[in-house]
Amino acid sequence: MATALVTGASAGLGKEYAVQLAGRGHDLVLVARDRGRLDLLAEELSERYGSRVEVLVADLSDRAATGRVADRLADPERPVDLLVNNAGFGSRRGFVRGDLAEEEAALEVMVRAVMVLSHAAAGAMRARGRGAILNVSSVASYAVMGHYSAIKAYVTVFTEALATELAPHGVTATAVCPGFVHTEFHQRAEMNMSRLPDALWLDAGDVVRSSLDDVARGRVVSVPSWTYKAVVGVLRAAPRGLTRTVAGSLAARRRSPHRPG
Ligand SMILES: NC(=O)c1ccc[n+]([C@@H]2O[C@H](COP(=O)([O-])OP(=O)(O)OC[C@H]3O[C@@H](n4cnc5c(N)ncnc54)[C@H](OP(=O)(O)O)[C@@H]3O)[C@@H](O)[C@H]2O)c1
């Protein structure tokens, strides 16, 4: 049975990747910091789908812990066929007012860990002549939404470069660029999303299903939903100055504190 390693598998999109991959017949390696949630999920997936599930507790802002996950990906005795680099988090504060340590952690988790784990997985997959890497980026990678956009722009472009380099070796790389998805992401970052229209929210199940289908098709960039395909089309065509102006006003609204009622 093929094995998938999913980072950030304790909640949100990562948990949904684990559930759907188990449903598609994969064994799993689940990575995140919260051992309790990972153990519960492992038990549930083993019972429901008969999957073999390993739990690998790791804080991906810690380089030694990231190294242990990379070692697991590179282990020739226990091949991993699909790597899902999904772990991540957002920040409500702007870059300058925000905490530098949090921004550095964001780089570690969403840039450095993605790069290190992709390197480990790609090397092992290239040697076997098969495998797939799915990096969770964002529609924000085409916009100008703070440090987060810069981070996700890295993920999208890095994945495109990886896909190009790996194509002759039977290995694919896909960047999935979702819009707003109902997960714990905004709550954890204490963002006020109350004014976001319902039409702009995506369901985690739909995002995961369409991105896994795109991985199977060997697509390099996967944008779930027609709404966000249109948004990405507009962002790519729009003058960059206009994109900055619109993104600036949206960021100001998101940073406004929660008010009852
Ligand atoms: N939700 C959205 O609107 C949206 C849109 C576009 C892209 N994304 C991207 O989707 C990915 C998943 O986010 P989500 O929406 O599913 O958020 P979520 O529900 O908050 O889940 C985030 C996951 O990342 C893990 N994580 C966070 N920091 C970590 C660390 N230092 N080390 C290891 N694991 C860590 C968390 O697990 P532990 O706390 O157990 O470590 C959790 O499993 C992120 O890369 C995010 O940027 C989200």
The ligand as an SDF file (V2000), in Angstrom:
LIG
                    3D

 48 52  0  0  0  0  0  0  0  0999 V2000
   -7.5680   28.0450    6.0580 N   0  0  0  0  0  0  0  0  0  0  0  0
   -7.3140   28.8320    5.0220 C   0  0  0  0  0  0  0  0  0  0  0  0
   -8.1030   29.7510    4.7140 O   0  0  0  0  0  0  0  0  0  0  0  0
   -6.0820   28.6040    4.1850 C   0  0  0  0  0  0  0  0  0  0  0  0
   -6.0410   29.1790    2.9050 C   0  0  0  0  0  0  0  0  0  0  0  0
   -4.9310   28.9780    2.1010 C   0  0  0  0  0  0  0  0  0  0  0  0
   -3.8810   28.2200    2.5690 C   0  0  0  0  0  0  0  0  0  0  0  0
   -3.9270   27.6930    3.8250 N   0  0  0  0  0  0  0  0  0  0  0  0
   -2.7820   26.9020    4.2710 C   0  0  0  0  0  0  0  0  0  0  0  0
   -3.2450   25.6190    4.6180 O   0  0  0  0  0  0  0  0  0  0  0  0
   -2.3230   25.0100    5.5170 C   0  0  0  0  0  0  0  0  0  0  0  0
   -3.0850   24.3560    6.6430 C   0  0  0  0  0  0  0  0  0  0  0  0
   -3.7620   25.3500    7.3910 O   0  0  0  0  0  0  0  0  0  0  0  0
   -5.2240   25.1120    7.9850 P   0  0  0  0  0  0  0  0  0  0  0  0
   -6.0970   26.1140    7.3500 O   0  0  0  0  0  0  0  0  0  0  0  0
   -5.5850   23.6990    7.9270 O   0  0  0  0  0  0  0  0  0  0  0  0
   -4.9640   25.5940    9.4910 O   0  0  0  0  0  0  0  0  0  0  0  0
   -5.2360   24.8620   10.9000 P   0  0  0  0  0  0  0  0  0  0  0  0
   -6.5870   24.2690   10.9200 O   0  0  0  0  0  0  0  0  0  0  0  0
   -4.8970   25.8900   11.9240 O   0  0  0  0  0  0  0  0  0  0  0  0
   -4.1510   23.6860   10.9280 O   0  0  0  0  0  0  0  0  0  0  0  0
   -2.7840   23.9960   10.9420 C   0  0  0  0  0  0  0  0  0  0  0  0
   -1.9850   22.7160   11.1150 C   0  0  0  0  0  0  0  0  0  0  0  0
   -0.5810   23.0550   11.0770 O   0  0  0  0  0  0  0  0  0  0  0  0
    0.0460   22.4840   12.2190 C   0  0  0  0  0  0  0  0  0  0  0  0
    1.1590   23.3300   12.6550 N   0  0  0  0  0  0  0  0  0  0  0  0
    1.1530   24.6450   12.9450 C   0  0  0  0  0  0  0  0  0  0  0  0
    2.3640   25.0280   13.3860 N   0  0  0  0  0  0  0  0  0  0  0  0
    3.1480   23.9180   13.3830 C   0  0  0  0  0  0  0  0  0  0  0  0
    4.4990   23.6670   13.7550 C   0  0  0  0  0  0  0  0  0  0  0  0
    5.2850   24.6310   14.2700 N   0  0  0  0  0  0  0  0  0  0  0  0
    4.9830   22.4210   13.6190 N   0  0  0  0  0  0  0  0  0  0  0  0
    4.2000   21.4220   13.1370 C   0  0  0  0  0  0  0  0  0  0  0  0
    2.9130   21.6010   12.7790 N   0  0  0  0  0  0  0  0  0  0  0  0
    2.3920   22.8340   12.9050 C   0  0  0  0  0  0  0  0  0  0  0  0
   -1.0450   22.4010   13.2880 C   0  0  0  0  0  0  0  0  0  0  0  0
   -0.7940   21.3380   14.2000 O   0  0  0  0  0  0  0  0  0  0  0  0
   -0.2810   21.4480   15.7290 P   0  0  0  0  0  0  0  0  0  0  0  0
   -0.8690   22.6900   16.3270 O   0  0  0  0  0  0  0  0  0  0  0  0
   -0.7330   20.1640   16.3460 O   0  0  0  0  0  0  0  0  0  0  0  0
    1.2190   21.5110   15.5820 O   0  0  0  0  0  0  0  0  0  0  0  0
   -2.2560   22.0280   12.4430 C   0  0  0  0  0  0  0  0  0  0  0  0
   -2.3080   20.6450   12.2490 O   0  0  0  0  0  0  0  0  0  0  0  0
   -1.3610   26.1210    5.9410 C   0  0  0  0  0  0  0  0  0  0  0  0
   -0.1400   25.9820    5.2450 O   0  0  0  0  0  0  0  0  0  0  0  0
   -2.0690   27.3880    5.5120 C   0  0  0  0  0  0  0  0  0  0  0  0
   -1.1560   28.4290    5.2530 O   0  0  0  0  0  0  0  0  0  0  0  0
   -5.0030   27.8550    4.6360 C   0  0  0  0  0  0  0  0  0  0  0  0
  1  2  1  0
  2  3  2  0
  2  4  1  0
  4  5  1  0
  4 48  2  0
  5  6  2  0
  6  7  1  0
  7  8  2  0
  8  9  1  0
  8 48  1  0
  9 10  1  0
  9 46  1  0
 10 11  1  0
 11 12  1  0
 11 44  1  0
 12 13  1  0
 13 14  1  0
 14 15  2  0
 14 16  1  0
 14 17  1  0
 17 18  1  0
 18 19  2  0
 18 20  1  0
 18 21  1  0
 21 22  1  0
 22 23  1  0
 23 24  1  0
 23 42  1  0
 24 25  1  0
 25 26  1  0
 25 36  1  0
 26 27  1  0
 26 35  1  0
 27 28  2  0
 28 29  1  0
 29 30  1  0
 29 35  2  0
 30 31  1  0
 30 32  2  0
 32 33  1  0
 33 34  2  0
 34 35  1  0
 36 37  1  0
 36 42  1  0
 37 38  1  0
 38 39  2  0
 38 40  1  0
 38 41  1  0
 42 43  1  0
 44 45  1  0
 44 46  1  0
 46 47  1  0
M  CHG  2   8   1  16  -1
M  END
$$$$
